[in-house]
Amino acid sequence: MAARKIRVLVAKPGLDGHDRGARVIARGLRDAGMEVVYTGLHQTAEQVVQAAIQEDVDVVGLSILSGAHLTFFPRVTELLREAGAGDIVVIGGGTIPQADIRKLKENGWAREIFTPGTSLETIAAWIQANVKA
Amino acid sequence: MSQDGCKDLEKDYQAWRAARSGLSDRPASFDTVSGLPVRDLYTPADLAGFDYSRDLGFPGQYPYTRGVQMNMYRGRLWTMRQFAGFATAAESNARYKFLLQRGTTGLSVAFDMPTIMGYDSDHPRSYGEVGRVGVAIDSLADMETLFRDIPLDRVSTSMTINAPAAVIWAMYIACGEKQGVPSEKLTGTIQNDILKEYIAQKSWIFPPEPSMRLITDIFAFAADHVPRWNTVSISGYHIREAGSTAAQELAFTLADGFAYVEAGIKAGLDVDRFAPRLSFFFNSHIDFFEEIAKMRAARRIWARHMKEKYGAKDPRSLLCRFHTQTAGCSLTAQQPENNVVRTAYEALAAVLAGTQSLHTNSLDEVLALPTEKAVQIALRTQQIIAHETGAANVIDPLAGSYFVESLTNQMEEQAEAYFAEIEKRGGVIAAIEQNFFQQEIADAAYRYQRAIDSGQRIVVGVNEFVDPDENLDIELLAIDPAVERDQVERLRRLRATRDNLRVRETLDDLRKAAAGTANLMPFILAAVRAYATEGEIIQVFREVFGEYREKPVF
């Protein structure tokens, strides 16, 4: 039996429209052999969690360039736990300062944050090493 | 140069190529940042058929390749316009005064995401986003605070607002009224470019058709009441930031411009009544010559199409006047001090290409909103170019360069090929609905990322010359979460103290007008003067016009 592919939801929560990074990463992860679903823009935390559960994903990647990361990461993580989907790995990227990255990781709101300049290979390798399909 | 002369030269060039073939090239891809291959040397043979008068002319004269004014920077330097705005209207007001004291010559307002998307600060969708990426403006009261002690008849103000542009512009006009400045004296720009929102920046609210109506209503209102206002800033900046090539930025931006011209004509306006107030906004990316060629080509293409295709008679209708911002997407989070250098080259390209105004990015903008110190360095970069380098002494100094002229021609050819493709697809709005632009840009962005990941393209500090001990903890501007609470409280007080009966009347009138065909600006102004909020006005439009949804592609 062929191994199940890792399933990833790439999501754009909030009002921010900067989707270049989200799209490039969605495509890069697909080319790295993963099943990728992209939510499109302007999603609420509730919509992101609903999509994650519906699509039965292993990873949720949040892309936030609007400074609202300390709002959305906690909300998405908490809503996933409430829905009994706390095993889904939450990662993210965007314009997120180092101090906030520490805060997100220490509080368990994000497993890893990839900042500008990270290669697609690095992100794909991290997912393959840390996520079981 | 004659055709025969060109042929001889091309032969000589090939002979020279053969002679130097023993000298191997270093292993690099010799192409522009857009992936356009360039030759090792350009000669007059690259300009076969070049006609000075037809292709360049003189500054301030058709086809305006060399500049839109006769005197260019000999008369007046470009406007140094730094985009700024954060947190509350009061804090942004203080930043504007800081910039004006240090020699900035025009204001440029950044709004927060809820304002950009037409939500009040107390809307559930605004939670966590108030005052983050720009200033929160809910009503005329906030606008009055934003420009307190800044006389609106003496500054020009550019406002980066699109889907709700009519509402924010009405607030600015009403703010002028409160200061005793008649609308005829106001100068500035609203971005108001909804087409590039669908294409690249993605801050849309309504579907294309009612959005275009709001824009043509603004054209007509401005022509009658705010004649010195730039009604649209047709923007390539965001198209480029979303990952496009230089040629795509040029082509898609001008195609959007032509679509607005056609919409204005279709709405019954004479082209010369509104076209002189159209302005442009380009990105200055890191590939120096390509950017200069792009901007020179833009002026020539716009003038030719406006004259020949749209029959404009007023010379002002032919002018591609533009603002430039250096490329945010060229900056790196790694070794951020290097961003000062990148920005300086990009700014120099814009100046050599004859920009009318310029924003230089701050070194820390890839990480957060800029600190005051970083903003000052960015502004000083422009002042050094203006006053120390000599770059502003001679008009269009690179004209006649075999390379620059050849690249300018190439940019024009690529743009024309895109115009033909867009027309075949049924025009800009049809092409948006077919995801044409979005897919072209996504493809280019992905190619670019791949080229960096593979090391084919070097970005200093990112994939080469990396500092392994780098500490990215630099001083950043943080927005206090109390900003949101305070703004929500101010809004609550406004709703409690204004004449709510009057607000309801004006919103009812607006709803009726929106369902009909009248120009909406007077109705929006009436609601704004009554202190109806942005969110309340936009909500009326959401109900009448509906909301846009995109089919996400990657």
Interface residues (C-beta under 8 A of the other chain):
Chain A: V10 G14 L15 D16 G17 H18 D19 R20 A22 R23 V24 A26 R27 G28 R30 V36 Y38 T39 G40 L41 H42 T44 S66 G67 A68 L70 T71 F72 T95 P97 Q98 A99 T115 P116 G117 S119 L120 E121
Chain B: M113 P114 I116 M117 Y119 R125 S126 Y127 G128 E129 R132 V133 E197 Q201 K202 S203 E241 A242 G243 C329 T332 A333 Q334 V366 L367 A368 L369 A442 A445 Y446 Q449 R450 I452 D453 V459 V462 N463 L472 D473 L476 A478 I479 E550 K551 P552 V553 F554
